[in-house]
Structures are given as C-alpha cells and as structure tokens.
Amino acid sequence: MKIAVVGTGYVGLVSGTCFAETGNSVVCIDNDKTKVTKMQAGEIPIYEPGLEMLFHRNIKQGRLTFTTDLAAGIADAEIIFLALPTPPGEDGSADLKYILGVADDLSKIITDYKVIVDKSTVPVGTADKVHAALAARLDTTLFDVVSNPEFLREGVAVEDFMRPDRVVIGTNSVRAEKVMRRLYEPFVRQGNPIIVMDEKSAEMTKYAANSFLATKISFMNEVANLCEKVGADVDMVRKGIGSDTRIGKRFLFPGVGYGGSCFPKDVQALYKTSKDNNYDFKILDAVMDVNSTQKLIIGNRIIDTLGKNNGKTVALWGLAFKPNTDDIREAPALYTIDLLLEAGYNIRVFDPEAMENIKAIYGDKLFYAKDQYEAVEGVHALAIMTEWNVFRTPDFNFMKSKMTGKMIFDGRNLFTVDQMVELGFEYSSIGR
Ligand SMILES: NC(=O)c1ccc[n+]([C@@H]2O[C@H](COP(=O)([O-])OP(=O)(O)OC[C@H]3O[C@@H](n4cnc5c(N)ncnc54)[C@H](O)[C@@H]3O)[C@@H](O)[C@H]2O)c1
C-alpha cells in the first residue's frame, strides 16, 4: 500500500518505518527541514532501540523516503497518517492547530480518494473537526477520516508497534475500515484484536488508557508516601497487591512521578474535556495534584537535608523521563534541576542518551559528565532520577571513593536498603 505520514517524530517515524517494514511504500513528511535533510542523509533524529536497523533497511530497499513537500508526499498515497504534535494549550486542552492546519492544507491538494488517519492523541470530536476542515473544499466522497490512536511506548516503540496488544480503529466508513484492516493485518497475526468502533469512542479510548495508567502511578506514589509515615515497605506492598490478577503487576512501581510527552498532557486534556462538558472528573484532578508534588520529592528532600545556598554539589543520574529514550519532555529530572539551581546547588549530570537534549536547555548551567562515575566526582549527594539498567549494579566502592558526601537519594528504588546501609551510604528511597 502507499502511505504518507505527516509529522516524523517519535510516533510518525516509528509508524512509517514499521509500515515500510511490512512491505508498504511510505513517504514521511515533516516541515522541519533540518530533520528531513538528516533523514534523507540516512541519519536517525531520535534514539529508539531497534529502530535504526529497520530505518536503514527500508531506506536502502526504497520503501521509506522523506520530504518537506506535503503535496508531493501525499500525491500517490491511499492513506495519510497525521502524527502531529498536540501540545497543551494555555487552558490545558490539546492544541489542534497542527492537525487542523494540515487538514486545511490537504483540502487544497487532494484530488482522489484518501483515508485520512488521526494518529495523534486528540480530544473527542477531533475526527469531526478534521472532516469539516476537509469538507470545506473537498467533495466528501474523496475522503474518509479515521481515528487510529497509537499506544506505543517510547523505549520499546518498535516492539509495541510491530506487535500491538490491540489496534483501535474509529470509523463508520466500511470502505475506510477495509483499507485499515488490510494495513494492520500483518501486525496482529498472533491474534491480538483489531477493535473497530466509532470515532469518538476511539478518541476517548486513548485518553482513558493514559489517564488510567497515570492514575495507577499516582495511586502507588501515594501508597509509598504513606508507607514511609507508617513504617511499611512499599516493595512488599507492591508485590502483595500486584499478584492479584485484578490489579496486575505492571505500573505499580513508585517513583518520582510520571513525565514524558503523553501522560501529563493527556490527563490534563481529558480533565479539560470533562470540564467543557459540565462534568468534574475529580480523580484526574487529584492525579495531577499528586504528580506535581511527587515530581519535586527528590529535590525537596535534598534541600531539606543539605540546606540552601551553601555551594554544595549534587549529581543526577538519569535525565530522560524514562529509560531507553532520549526524550526529556516533562521529565521529573527537569523539575529537580530547576529546584536545585534555584537553591544554589552545583549540578553534575549524566544520562546515557539524553545529554544533548538537556544541554540544549541548560547550556553552561550544569556540568555534563562523560559517564556515571565522572558525575559523582566531589558531590555531596547523588540523586537517581531514571532507572537506566546501567545504574543498577554500579561499582559502589569506586563511587564512594569519588564522592565527597555519602548520600544517595534514589527516586527509582534501584537498590535494597540493607545493601546500601551495609556499604555505608546514607540512603533515601521512595516508600521504604
Ligand atoms: N511519543 C509517544 O510516546 C506517543 C505515543 C502515543 C501517541 N502519541 C501522540 O502522537 C502525537 C505525536 O507525538 P510525537 O511524540 O511523535 O511528537 P513529536 O513532537 O516527536 O513529532 C511531531 C513531528 O511533527 C512535525 N510537524 C509539526 N508541524 C508539522 C506540519 N505542519 N507538517 C509536517 N510536520 C509537522 C514536527 O516537526 C515533529 O517532527 C501526539 O499527539 C502524541 O500525543 C505520542
């Protein structure tokens, strides 16, 4: 099939590459010239495990190309995916200017039948708005609009895309449904479902999924905070409840709050949708409130313990909002850095993949270490913000010899309390 993907970010590039991998011919379109020039030169603009090999193979075999020219990019496509940003607007609602802007552009250039797919996370009713934007200039027999939310997780995006738990397709058009089923069949050969529903339910499904997961995280963070007060161990509690199949083991790890480009903005946007519809989705308000406090927990602990404006130095291990990505959007590390800079700390940072992205924000305000050991040289405390595997079994004695202080603030519960005490660290973790 011939496919165009508009917006070549984490979702667009992974989707486009994986569609090419199953034999389709894919044109990825982006208005960021630098990014497109890079990709045309065979350079991958993001870090995503497993993507590089597929990216190069499909470019080499001529199934994956890149352009900034929307008209040329969509000319032959049967399906046009919109994988554009939907950042929060001032009032918390998802900003649809990119989606509706491209829909308007498409209305001027489409000449034969196309399936236009909302792949971005968009509020309920967006498919109707995209339809209206296209219908302003086009005969409605020339297109169908489908909602096809994406559930991939950064860090395992290729795996998630190639073997999705489910594919959700929101459409009332039999013609578009057929096209979409044909496209997705190779991805669900093991029997995972393609679930077809109306557009609004598909749009709601994505927000409900992310909001539920964010709720699970905030719930566990609250349990952890209470564990500390009553002297319980959240690790044990997690195992105790996670073995109940009604609850499940995943998403029960307490930490420094959720971040990333999705959960914060999606919870906010669903809450805004509820308000716009005269409904007060109280749980979501609490989830956001809990998370905004949790994101500051490590920074506040450091300041409470080490004081303010006394020239002390802290190391941060992990900057990305989670492991296996270079994405730092809404990362708890950013909130911690801001808090500590304001309190007069010197900060040394290390992350296996996110250093360039952090440098672009903080410039010479931080010291950028070449590895985790250089980061702890001369520091009074170490804060662990992201659970990269490389941080799990460090050379503790070597660390101790480099650090000035003995404090570790572990926001991800990487180590056991007993082990840290035995090693002579002053160890603070979450809920234990
Ligand atoms: N990142 C994730 O893990 C994830 C997962 C599921 C869903 N989503 C949703 O998918 C959507 C895209 O997210 P992302 O993380 O890939 O965003 P991103 O910011 O990484 O990528 C968006 C791309 O769109 C391009 N773009 C902007 N305006 C354009 C235009 N007019 N024409 C062409 N290209 C344009 C940008 O240059 C950028 O490359 C969002 O709605 C997001 O909520 C993201």
The ligand as a MOL file (V3000), in Angstrom:
LIG
                    3D

  0  0  0     0  0            999 V3000
M  V30 BEGIN CTAB
M  V30 COUNTS 44 48 0 0 0
M  V30 BEGIN ATOM
M  V30 1 N 5.6120 9.9810 21.8980 0
M  V30 2 C 4.8240 8.9900 22.2850 0
M  V30 3 O 5.2280 8.0820 23.0120 0
M  V30 4 C 3.4030 8.9420 21.8230 0
M  V30 5 C 2.6770 7.7400 21.9670 0
M  V30 6 C 1.3550 7.7060 21.5310 0
M  V30 7 C 0.7780 8.8450 20.9920 0
M  V30 8 N 1.4880 9.9970 20.8830 0 CHG=1
M  V30 9 C 0.8360 11.1690 20.2590 0
M  V30 10 O 1.2880 11.2560 18.9250 0
M  V30 11 C 1.3920 12.6360 18.5230 0
M  V30 12 C 2.7990 12.9290 18.0520 0
M  V30 13 O 3.6810 12.7280 19.1380 0
M  V30 14 P 5.2750 12.6470 18.9510 0
M  V30 15 O 5.8340 12.3090 20.2810 0
M  V30 16 O 5.5950 11.7960 17.7810 0 CHG=-1
M  V30 17 O 5.5820 14.1800 18.5980 0
M  V30 18 P 6.9490 14.8000 18.0590 0
M  V30 19 O 6.9590 16.1910 18.5560 0
M  V30 20 O 8.0810 13.8780 18.3660 0
M  V30 21 O 6.7720 14.8070 16.4700 0
M  V30 22 C 5.9050 15.6350 15.7570 0
M  V30 23 C 6.5340 15.9850 14.4070 0
M  V30 24 O 5.5800 16.7480 13.6380 0
M  V30 25 C 6.3050 17.7140 12.9000 0
M  V30 26 N 5.3990 18.7670 12.4670 0
M  V30 27 C 4.8340 19.7840 13.1620 0
M  V30 28 N 4.0300 20.5210 12.3710 0
M  V30 29 C 4.0770 19.9760 11.1320 0
M  V30 30 C 3.4600 20.2800 9.8910 0
M  V30 31 N 2.6190 21.3070 9.7680 0
M  V30 32 N 3.7380 19.4990 8.8300 0
M  V30 33 C 4.6010 18.4570 8.9480 0
M  V30 34 N 5.1970 18.1040 10.0950 0
M  V30 35 C 4.9510 18.8590 11.1830 0
M  V30 36 C 7.3810 18.1710 13.8570 0
M  V30 37 O 8.4600 18.7860 13.1730 0
M  V30 38 C 7.7910 16.8450 14.5170 0
M  V30 39 O 8.8450 16.2100 13.7990 0
M  V30 40 C 0.9540 13.4390 19.7490 0
M  V30 41 O -0.4090 13.7140 19.6360 0
M  V30 42 C 1.1920 12.4830 20.8900 0
M  V30 43 O 0.3510 12.7500 21.9810 0
M  V30 44 C 2.7950 10.0590 21.2790 0
M  V30 END ATOM
M  V30 BEGIN BOND
M  V30 1 1 1 2
M  V30 2 2 2 3
M  V30 3 1 2 4
M  V30 4 1 4 5
M  V30 5 2 4 44
M  V30 6 2 5 6
M  V30 7 1 6 7
M  V30 8 2 7 8
M  V30 9 1 8 9
M  V30 10 1 8 44
M  V30 11 1 9 10
M  V30 12 1 9 42
M  V30 13 1 10 11
M  V30 14 1 11 12
M  V30 15 1 11 40
M  V30 16 1 12 13
M  V30 17 1 13 14
M  V30 18 2 14 15
M  V30 19 1 14 16
M  V30 20 1 14 17
M  V30 21 1 17 18
M  V30 22 2 18 19
M  V30 23 1 18 20
M  V30 24 1 18 21
M  V30 25 1 21 22
M  V30 26 1 22 23
M  V30 27 1 23 24
M  V30 28 1 23 38
M  V30 29 1 24 25
M  V30 30 1 25 26
M  V30 31 1 25 36
M  V30 32 1 26 27
M  V30 33 1 26 35
M  V30 34 2 27 28
M  V30 35 1 28 29
M  V30 36 1 29 30
M  V30 37 2 29 35
M  V30 38 1 30 31
M  V30 39 2 30 32
M  V30 40 1 32 33
M  V30 41 2 33 34
M  V30 42 1 34 35
M  V30 43 1 36 37
M  V30 44 1 36 38
M  V30 45 1 38 39
M  V30 46 1 40 41
M  V30 47 1 40 42
M  V30 48 1 42 43
M  V30 END BOND
M  V30 END CTAB
M  END
